[in-house]
Every structure is written in structure tokens, then in C-alpha cells.
Amino acid sequence: MSALIKDLKDGDEFVGYYLIKELEAKQTNSSIPKDFLDIVLADSSGIISAKYWEASKTDIETFFPMCLVKVQGVVQVYREKLQVKVIRIRKTMEQDGVSLTDFIRSAPVDANELIPIIEQAIGSLSHKDIKSIVTFCFEKVKDKIQSAPAAKSHHHAYFGGLAYHIVRMLEIGEFICRQRPFLNSDLIKAGIILHDIAKPVEMISEYGMVLDYSNQGKLIGHICMAANWITEAAIRLEIDLESNVIMALQHLVLSHHNLGEWGSPVQPQLPEAVALHYIDAMDAKLQMVEDMLQTTAESEEWTPVIRGLENKAIYRLKI
């Protein structure tokens, strides 16, 4: 039985089966540079950085992302983070009895349950043009959204993560619209569904893990792509490009990250845009906390630092 990544502690020596989530061949900074493999190992409980210092040319050609491996290693602390020193590594064989799906992290709710909830929200939109535009954009990625993660590493970075993120945001949005009736509920729901709708095209993912960003993702990004899709929908559906509906939907998408350094060309300046930004931030940040707690051994009082929370660690308070 493999040791779960979340249960590994400093000093542990272990043998187990893992998925190579990321891999890069590098060279040391020594006077005579030596090749090594910089690896991110993954299982269903989490991920951990690993280094294979004695990598040969054959090793560099043998291992690759999404490859299942058997690893013998020792856990060390480097810069206050756990890291594996790989002693031995090989690709798995059929007789090992492991398969890729054993190592995939997925959303707590099955994607087959999440998609109908999103479709129901689209069906509940009362404004004809908003409903038509959201439907047009959703149909572009309907097949991909079943498995798509919401991000590479920040939040909901697993199989079905994007659909789970949208559904959780819809739940928060429903409450806020009841509490704050001055908000246009159609715009809130539309903004939630559209804000990350282009992520399945921005990111190249397999089994919920991002392998790379697409050319469109690198050169345009999901925010501008989604705004372009709204324009495309308006043209196809013969909706006036100068209408307030188009302007509002594009503003919701373009402003939802809030700041230029976070990718938004404009800041929220509609009531619904302000709400969307904080609904998105609340769900993303709470999910970061939940995921970190779930992937940290229960014996640990403190989680590792969370990059999306200004590098703060979370204390596991017991009352």
C-alpha cells in the first residue's frame, strides 16, 4: 500500500506508486553541472515536490508528465516545505495493479450532477438576450467542462473543479440576491457562469490536471476570450452590440479579477460586478483552505502556506 502524500512527514522513508504531475529536466549550479529531474508527484490526496538528483540521459527520456511511477524516497524539509529526495524510480508495470484513475483528485460532487444544476440556472434566466448569450457560450465548452479544472494550482485544480466552482458560486449568488434585492439576479447568474467559461480552452488539461496553456490561453487569456465570445454570440444572435446587455456581460467578465495585476483590464463598476468579484473570491479562497486541510495530515496543527492567501498557513483549531 502506497503512503498517501498528505501523510508524509519529515524523515519518512517510503516506497509507493504515484503520478508524475509535472516534470522538468534541469542542471545543478555546481562547477560541473549534473542533470536532475525536478518532479511534482501526485496521488488522490495531494501533491509534493520531488528531486531525482542522479538522473541519467535514459531517465530524462523515460519519464514524462501523466506517467505512473513506483518511487523509493525520503522526505526532507527544504525552505519550510516538504520535499522528496528520490532514491529509486521506475515506470509502473501491468503486474503492479495500478491505474491512472487511482491517482486522480476530483470534485466532491460528481460532474454528472453538477452540469444539470448549471443548465437549470441557465434555464431560469428570465431576460431573453442574456439567456441566449449564456447558452451560446456554455455550449462552446459543455463537453469539456465535465472534467475541466478551474485553475492549474490555485483553487479547484482537479477533475470537475470548474463545474464545482460554478455551482458553489451559484449557491452563494442565490443567497446574496435574496439578501440584496437591488441586484439583478440574471446578471449575477450570468456573470457566475461566464466568468471562467473560457478556461477549458485556455488550459490544456487531462484528467483534471493542467499540462500546459493553449496558444490562445497564453496570448489572449480566459477573461478576454470570454468577452470575445459574448461579442460573437451577439453577432450570431443579431443582438445590438451597443446594447446595455452586451456591455454589462462583458464588464462582468472583464472586471471579475478586480485588479490589473490579477488580469482584469477594468475594475468592477456595476453593482453585480462588485458582487461577482467577491462571490468568486469567497468561493476560491475558502476552497483553497478546504483543499489544504484535506491534503494535510490531520496530525499537523498547521497547514503549509497557501499562496492564494498571501502565503498564510491555516491553524487546525480544535475546541
N, C-alpha and C positions, 0 to 999 in steps of 0.2 A: 504493500500500500504506500503510495507516494505521500510525502509530507506536504500538507497544504501550505501554500506560500504565506497565507496570513498567520500561520502558526510558527513560522521560522523565527528563531531568536539568535542573538549574537552568540557565536561559538558553536552553533549546531553543525554537526556533520551529518549529511543526509544523502540518500540516493532516491531518485524519483523520476517520474515522467512529466514532461512539461511541453508547452507550446512556445516556440520562438515567435514572439510578437514583433520584435524589431531586432535588426542585426546590422552592424556596420564593421567592416574590416578597417583597423587603424594601425598606427605605428607608435611605439613608445618614443619619448623625447630623449632617450639615452644617447650617448655618443655613438653607439652602434644601434640604430633603430631596429626594433624587433616587432614583428607582426603580432597583433592580438585581435580578438573578437569582442566587440562591445555589444552586449546582448540584453534584451528585455525578455525575461521568461514570464509566462502567464499560465494560470490554471483558472478554474471556476471561482476561486476565492480571491484572486488579485494578481498583481504583477510585482516583479522585483528585478532590479538591475543586476547584471552578472558580467564578469570578465573572464575570458579564457586566454590566459597570458601565453600559453605555449602553442599558439595556433600555427599550423603548417600551411603550406600552399594548398595542400589537399583539403584541409579543414575549411579554408576560405572558399573553396569551390564546392564543398559538400553541403554546407548549412545555409539556410535562407529563411526569410520570414514565412510564417504559416507552416513551418516544418516541426513535426513532433520529435522530441529527443528524450533520451534517457541521460540523466545528469548525476554525477557524483560531485558534491561540492561541500564547501564550508562557508558558513555565514559570518561576515565581518561587518564592522561599522566603519563607514567612510563618510566624512563630513556630516556626521549625525544621522546618516541614513544607512539602513541595512543593505548590504551588497553581497552577492555570492561570488566566491572565488571558485571557478570551475576547475576541478581536478581531472575529470574524465567526462567525455561527452560522445554520444553516438546517436545516429538516427534510429528511430524505433523500427522494430520488425513485426511481421504479422503475428508471430508467436507471443509477443508482448501483450496482446489482447487489449490494446488501447485504440481509441478512435478520436478524431478531431472534435466531435461534438462533446466529448467528456471534458473538454478544456474551455468551452465557450461560456462566458458570462452573458446573461440575458436579463432583460427587464423582469421585474417581479410579476408582471401581468403578461400573459401570452398575447402576441401581436394579433392573433385571430380575434381576440376580444377587444383590442384597442381600436382597430380600424373601423368597426361598425360604430363606435362611440364618436369618432371624428366625423364619419359620414352622417350620423344623426345630427351633430352640431351644424354641419353644412346645410342639411335639410331644414333645420329650424330657422335659418336666416330669412327674415321677412322682406328685406329690400331686394328687389328682383335683380338689379345690376350687381350688387355685392355678392349675392348668391351665385350668379353666373360666373363672375370673375374667380371667386374662390374655388368653384367646381372645376373651372378650366385649369387652374394652377395645380390643384390636387391631383387631377387625372394625369398630369405630366409625370408624377412620381409615385403614383399609387402602388405599382408593383414593387418599387424599390423601398418604399417606406416600411414595409413589413419587417425588414431586417436592419435598416439603417440605424447607426448610432447617431446621437445628437452632437457629438464632438469627438476629436481624436483622443483627448485625455481629460479635459476639464470636468465635464459632467455628462451623465447618461451615455458614457462611452462604451456601449455594449450593444449586443443584438437586441433590436426593437427599442433602443433607447430614445430615438426621436419621437416615435409614436407615443411612448410612455410620457415623455416630456410634454407633448402637446395636450394629452388627456389630463394630466395633472394641472396644467395651466388653465384648461377649460373649467376644471372644478373650482380653482381659485377665482377665475374670472366670473363665474356664475354667482359666487358669494358676493364679490365686490359690486357687481351690478345691482344686486338686491339691496345692498347696504348704501350704495351711491346711485340713486335712480337718475341723476343728471347725466350719467354716462350712457352712450349709445351702445346697447348690448350687441347689435350687429357688428359694429366696428371692433368691439373688444374681441368677439369670437373670430372675426375675420383676421384681425391682427395676430391673434394667437396661432391660427392655422397657417398663416402666410409667413410669419416672421423668419422661420428656419426652413421653409418649404423647399428651397434650392440646395439644402445640404447634401441630399443623396446624389446630386450631380457635382457639387463642389468637391466631395471626398470620394476617393476610390476605396471601397471597403469590402471585406469578405468576412462572413460570419460575425458581423458587428464590429470588426476591428479595422481601423483605417490604415491602409497600406501606403497611401500617398494622397496628394491633392491632384485633381484633374487640371488640365491646362486652363480651363475656364475658372476653376477654383483658385488657381494661383494668380491668374491675370485679371479676373473680374471679382470673384468672391460671391458668397451666397446672398449678401444683402443687395448688391446691385443686380445680381441675376434675377432675384425675386421681383425687384422693381421693374426690370425689363419684361418679365413675364406678365405683370399687370398691364403694361402697355400693349403687349402682344394680344392679351385677352381682349382689351378694349377694341383694338383694331379688328380682330376676328369677329367680335360680337357687335360691332358697329355702335360702340358706346363713345360718346363725345370725350376726346382726350383732355379737354379743358374742364371737364365736369368736376364738381367737388368730390364725388365718389372716388374718382381716379386719384385725385390729389391726396385725399385722406388715406387711402390704402397705401399709396406709395410712401407717404410721410410716416405711417405706422412702421413699415418695413425699414425705411432708411434711418429712422431715429431710435430703433429699439435697443441699440447698444449704448446709446446716450452720448458718448464722447468720441471725438475724432480718433484718439489714440486707441480706442476699442473697436474702431471700424465704422462708426456712424458719421456720415457727412453732415448731418444736421442733428440738433438736439430736439427732444420731444417738445412740441408746442401746440398740441391738441390735448384736451383732457384725456382722451382714450390712449394717446401715445404715452403720456406720463404713466397711466395705469399699466399699459402693456410692458413698459420697461421694468417696472417694479414687480409685476407678476412673473416675468421671465427671470429676473434676478433672484426673487424669493425661491422659486422652484429650483433653479440651478444651484444656488448656494446650499439650500437645505439638502439637496440630493448629494452634493459633494460631501457634506457631513455624514449623511446616512451611509453612503458608499464607503467612506473611510472607516467608520465604526464597524461596518460589516466585514471589511477586509483587514482589520487589525485584530490580532489575538485578544480575546477577552481578558487575558491575564495582564495586558498592558493598560496602565491607567491613562496614558496619553497616546493619542494617535500621532503619526508622522505629521509634519506641517502640510497644510493644504494650500497650494499655490493660489487658487482662486479666492482664498480668504486672507489675502495679504500675508501668506506664509505663516498663518497661525495654526497651532496644534489645538486639538479638542480634548478636553478632560472628560473622562468617563465617570461622571459623578454618580455615587451610589448613596441613596438615602434610606 
